[in-house]
Amino acid sequence: FMKFHLNLKGLARRVAEAVKDNMAALSPRGGGGSAEDLVCHIGYRDLDELKQNIDSITDLDSSAGLESRGWSSMSPPKSTPLLTSSGWVRSNGEHPVCGYTSASLQMLVKTVFEDVDFDDVVSFWIDDGFRNRWDRCFVSSESISGVSARGGTSGSPSDVEVVRWVRKFPAFCGAREYIIARRSFLEAESDTVYVVTKAVDKCSIAPRIKRVKEYYSSWRIRRVPSEKCKGKFAVETMLLHYENLGFPHSIVRFALRTFFGWFIQGLESHGLREYVKTKNSKNLKGDVQRARKGQARKKRAMSISVVSNKLRSKAKKQWRLCAAVAAVVLLKKE
């Protein structure tokens, strides 16, 4: 028993060391952090930073309030019956995010969706399988580890998902590869979802094409009173995006303007509404399939019942025949 116990302890220690080494290879900031840093690519410090950057912006309609934080308008606000959007840019060098110190530009995008379910918006933004149908910059995605899931209790995080993205840009820039970690946080009291996405710096996976090492794209989703339908609620998404492609500000600004145009156009034409239609179609198809299976089960049950009744009827007839034969034999003996 002692020998077995020692072997078990040794095996547990080796497994723990192997897990630690593997997680260190994917740690966003170096390989020698605390146990929490090694296990969690994204933690509550990242959530607090996102809140500090987004929740403090309460005067988006005030140009003075935005300028005091370094934001300048990227394009005039756009409004349709079902979508309202605005975009701003500022220098990351003056307001660094996620520890990145380059002077590249950050982009802040506010979108408000009308007449849509909150959960559909939450799942839409993290559905990589649907993203290439509306995001013209998106080429492909590949899951590396983890499971994307929304947290279940107040402040609770989902599992960390690590994915490989390939994205394309205007003609001046070739396709780029990203290894990113993503995590969702649900605050049930305010029914607000925060999603933090950032690059994984230390990664054992060799790049297939040029890899972007500085990437941060995080957002907040919440219900807000609708400005177009009084008494109803809309769903607001506030997105803070930064990535360092290594280009001068003028080119980056042009790229962001182009990206923003593609982004909003994609949201309107092939984005959230098509996603909801596809999802509802799949649910309807699933309901039809379940109904057909239910009907098939009922038919099988009915056929079994009919066969069973026939067998019982046949058995009764045979029993009655046997009883009659036995009665005749008894009468003859008497």
C-alpha positions in Angstrom: 0.0 0.0 0.0 2.8 2.4 0.8 4.5 1.7 -2.5 1.3 2.4 -4.3 0.8 5.6 -2.4 4.3 6.9 -3.3 3.8 6.0 -6.9 0.5 7.8 -7.0 2.1 10.9 -5.4 4.9 10.8 -7.9 2.5 10.5 -10.8 0.4 13.5 -9.5 3.5 15.6 -9.2 4.6 14.8 -12.8 1.2 15.6 -14.1 1.1 18.9 -12.3 4.6 19.9 -13.6 3.5 19.0 -17.2 0.4 21.1 -16.9 2.4 24.0 -15.5 4.9 23.8 -18.4 2.2 23.6 -21.0 0.3 26.6 -19.5 3.5 28.6 -19.2 4.1 28.2 -22.9 0.7 29.9 -23.5 1.0 32.5 -20.7 0.2 36.0 -22.0 3.0 37.7 -20.0 6.1 35.5 -19.6 6.3 32.0 -18.2 7.2 32.6 -14.5 4.1 34.2 -13.1 1.9 33.0 -10.2 -0.2 29.9 -10.4 -3.3 32.0 -11.3 -1.3 33.7 -14.2 -0.3 30.3 -15.5 -3.8 28.8 -15.3 -5.7 31.9 -16.5 -4.7 33.6 -19.7 -7.1 36.3 -18.7 -8.0 37.2 -15.1 -9.9 39.8 -13.1 -7.2 42.4 -13.5 -8.0 42.4 -17.3 -11.7 42.7 -16.4 -11.0 45.7 -14.1 -8.9 47.3 -16.8 -11.7 46.9 -19.4 -14.2 48.4 -16.9 -11.8 51.3 -16.2 -11.5 52.1 -19.9 -15.1 51.7 -20.9 -17.3 52.2 -17.9 -15.8 55.6 -17.3 -16.9 56.9 -20.7 -20.3 58.2 -19.9 -20.4 61.4 -22.1 -20.0 60.0 -25.6 -22.3 62.7 -26.9 -20.0 65.4 -25.6 -17.0 66.2 -27.9 -15.3 67.9 -25.0 -15.6 64.9 -22.8 -14.2 62.6 -25.5 -11.3 65.0 -26.4 -10.3 65.2 -22.7 -9.6 61.4 -22.9 -7.8 61.8 -26.2 -10.6 60.5 -28.5 -11.3 62.1 -31.9 -14.2 61.2 -34.2 -13.3 58.7 -36.9 -16.5 59.2 -38.9 -19.9 60.8 -38.5 -22.5 58.7 -36.5 -24.5 56.4 -38.6 -28.1 55.5 -38.0 -30.6 53.1 -39.5 -34.0 51.9 -38.1 -32.2 48.9 -36.5 -28.7 50.0 -35.9 -26.9 53.1 -34.6 -23.1 53.3 -34.7 -20.2 55.7 -33.9 -16.4 55.4 -33.9 -13.5 57.2 -32.4 -9.7 56.9 -32.4 -6.8 57.9 -30.0 -3.1 57.2 -29.6 -2.2 54.2 -27.5 1.1 55.9 -26.6 -0.8 58.4 -24.5 -3.3 56.0 -23.1 -1.7 52.5 -23.1 -3.9 49.5 -22.9 -3.0 46.0 -21.7 0.6 47.0 -21.1 1.3 47.8 -24.7 3.4 50.9 -25.1 3.5 51.5 -28.9 2.0 54.7 -30.3 -0.3 52.9 -32.6 -4.0 53.8 -32.6 -6.9 52.5 -30.5 -10.4 52.4 -31.9 -13.6 52.8 -29.8 -16.8 51.7 -31.5 -20.3 52.0 -30.1 -23.2 50.1 -31.7 -26.8 50.0 -30.5 -29.0 47.2 -31.9 -32.8 47.6 -31.9 -35.4 44.8 -31.7 -33.0 42.0 -30.8 -32.5 39.5 -28.0 -29.7 40.2 -25.5 -28.3 36.6 -25.6 -28.2 36.6 -29.4 -25.9 39.7 -29.4 -23.7 38.0 -26.8 -23.3 34.8 -28.8 -23.0 36.7 -32.1 -19.8 38.5 -31.1 -17.9 35.4 -30.1 -19.2 33.0 -32.9 -16.0 32.6 -35.0 -17.8 30.1 -37.3 -20.2 32.8 -38.5 -17.8 35.8 -38.5 -16.4 35.4 -42.0 -19.9 35.9 -43.3 -20.0 39.5 -42.2 -16.5 40.6 -41.2 -14.5 41.3 -44.5 -11.2 41.3 -42.5 -11.8 37.8 -41.2 -10.4 34.8 -43.1 -10.4 31.8 -40.7 -10.3 30.6 -37.1 -8.9 27.5 -35.4 -9.6 26.5 -31.8 -6.4 25.6 -29.9 -7.8 25.0 -26.4 -10.6 25.7 -24.0 -14.3 26.1 -24.4 -16.1 29.4 -25.1 -18.9 29.8 -22.6 -20.7 32.6 -20.8 -20.2 32.8 -17.1 -23.1 31.6 -15.0 -23.1 33.7 -11.8 -22.4 37.3 -10.9 -18.9 38.2 -12.0 -18.1 34.6 -12.9 -15.8 34.1 -15.9 -16.2 31.5 -18.6 -13.4 29.1 -19.5 -10.5 30.8 -21.4 -10.6 30.0 -25.1 -7.4 30.2 -27.1 -7.8 30.5 -30.9 -5.8 31.1 -34.0 -7.1 33.7 -36.3 -6.1 34.8 -39.8 -7.2 38.3 -40.9 -6.7 40.3 -44.1 -6.5 44.0 -44.6 -6.5 46.5 -47.5 -4.0 46.0 -50.4 -1.1 47.6 -48.6 -0.9 44.8 -46.0 -0.8 41.0 -46.3 -2.7 38.5 -44.2 -1.8 38.3 -40.5 -1.9 35.6 -38.0 -3.2 36.0 -34.4 -3.0 33.6 -31.4 -5.5 35.1 -29.0 -7.1 34.3 -25.6 -10.7 35.1 -25.0 -12.8 35.1 -21.8 -16.3 36.3 -21.0 -17.6 37.7 -17.7 -21.2 38.0 -16.7 -22.5 40.4 -14.1 -25.9 39.0 -13.4 -27.1 41.9 -11.2 -26.8 44.4 -14.1 -27.2 41.8 -16.8 -23.9 43.0 -18.4 -21.4 40.9 -20.2 -17.7 41.8 -20.6 -15.5 40.0 -23.1 -11.7 40.3 -22.9 -9.7 39.3 -26.0 -5.9 39.7 -26.3 -2.8 38.3 -27.9 -1.0 35.4 -26.3 2.7 36.5 -26.5 4.5 33.3 -25.3 3.3 30.5 -27.5 5.0 27.3 -28.6 3.0 27.2 -31.9 5.3 28.3 -34.8 3.8 31.1 -36.9 2.6 30.1 -40.4 2.5 33.7 -41.6 3.5 37.0 -40.0 2.0 37.1 -36.5 0.6 40.2 -34.7 2.0 40.2 -31.2 0.2 43.2 -29.8 -3.6 42.7 -30.1 -6.4 43.8 -27.7 -10.1 43.8 -28.6 -12.6 43.8 -25.7 -16.2 44.9 -25.3 -19.1 45.4 -23.0 -22.7 44.3 -23.9 -25.6 45.6 -21.9 -29.3 46.5 -22.2 -30.1 50.2 -22.6 -33.4 52.1 -23.1 -34.3 52.3 -26.8 -34.1 55.8 -28.3 -36.2 54.8 -31.2 -39.0 52.8 -29.5 -40.1 54.3 -26.2 -40.7 51.8 -23.5 -38.5 49.2 -25.1 -34.9 48.2 -24.6 -32.0 48.0 -27.1 -28.7 46.2 -26.8 -25.5 48.3 -26.7 -22.0 47.1 -27.5 -19.0 49.2 -26.6 -15.8 47.9 -28.3 -12.3 48.9 -27.5 -9.8 47.7 -30.2 -6.1 48.0 -30.5 -3.4 46.2 -32.6 0.1 47.1 -33.7 0.7 46.3 -37.3 3.9 48.3 -37.4 2.7 51.0 -39.8 2.8 54.8 -39.5 -0.2 56.6 -38.0 -1.5 57.9 -41.4 -1.7 54.4 -42.8 -3.1 53.0 -39.6 -5.8 55.7 -39.5 -6.7 54.9 -43.1 -6.8 51.2 -42.3 -9.0 51.8 -39.3 -11.4 54.0 -41.3 -11.6 51.3 -43.9 -12.0 48.6 -41.3 -14.7 50.6 -39.6 -16.6 51.0 -42.8 -16.4 47.3 -43.6 -17.3 46.5 -40.0 -20.5 48.5 -39.9 -21.5 47.6 -43.4 -21.1 43.9 -42.5 -23.1 44.3 -39.4 -26.0 45.8 -41.4 -26.0 43.5 -44.4 -24.8 40.1 -43.3 -24.3 40.4 -39.6 -26.5 40.1 -36.5 -29.9 39.8 -38.3 -28.6 37.0 -40.6 -27.1 35.3 -37.6 -30.4 35.4 -35.8 -32.2 34.1 -38.9 -29.7 31.2 -39.2 -30.0 30.4 -35.6 -33.8 30.4 -35.6 -33.7 28.3 -38.8 -31.5 25.7 -37.1 -33.7 25.7 -34.0 -36.8 25.3 -36.2 -35.1 22.5 -38.2 -34.2 20.9 -34.9 -37.8 21.3 -33.6 -39.1 19.7 -36.9 -36.6 16.8 -36.6 -37.6 16.3 -32.9 -41.3 16.4 -33.9 -40.7 13.8 -36.6 -38.8 11.6 -34.2 -41.6 11.9 -31.7 -44.2 11.0 -34.3 -42.0 8.0 -35.4 -41.8 6.9 -31.7 -45.6 7.2 -31.4 -46.1 5.2 -34.6 -43.7 2.5 -33.3 -45.5 2.4 -30.0 -48.9 2.2 -31.7 -47.7 -0.7 -34.0 -46.2 -2.5 -31.0 -49.5 -2.0 -29.1 -51.5 -3.3 -32.1 -49.2 -6.4 -32.4 -49.5 -6.9 -28.6 -53.3 -6.7 -28.7 -53.4 -9.1 -31.7 -51.2 -11.6 -29.8 -53.3 -11.3 -26.7 -56.5 -11.8 -28.8 -54.9 -14.8 -30.5 -53.8 -16.2 -27.1 -57.3 -15.8 -25.8 -58.8 -17.6 -28.8 -56.3 -20.5 -28.4 -57.1 -20.7 -24.6 -60.8 -20.8 -25.3 -60.3 -23.5 -27.9 -58.2 -25.5 -25.5 -60.8 -25.1 -22.8 -63.6 -26.3 -25.1 -61.5 -29.3 -26.2 -60.8 -30.2 -22.5 -64.6 -29.9 -21.7 -65.5 -32.2 -24.5 -62.9 -34.8 -23.4 -64.2 -34.6 -19.8 -67.8 -35.1 -21.0 -66.9 -38.2 -23.0 -65.1 -39.7 -20.0 -68.2 -39.3 -18.0 
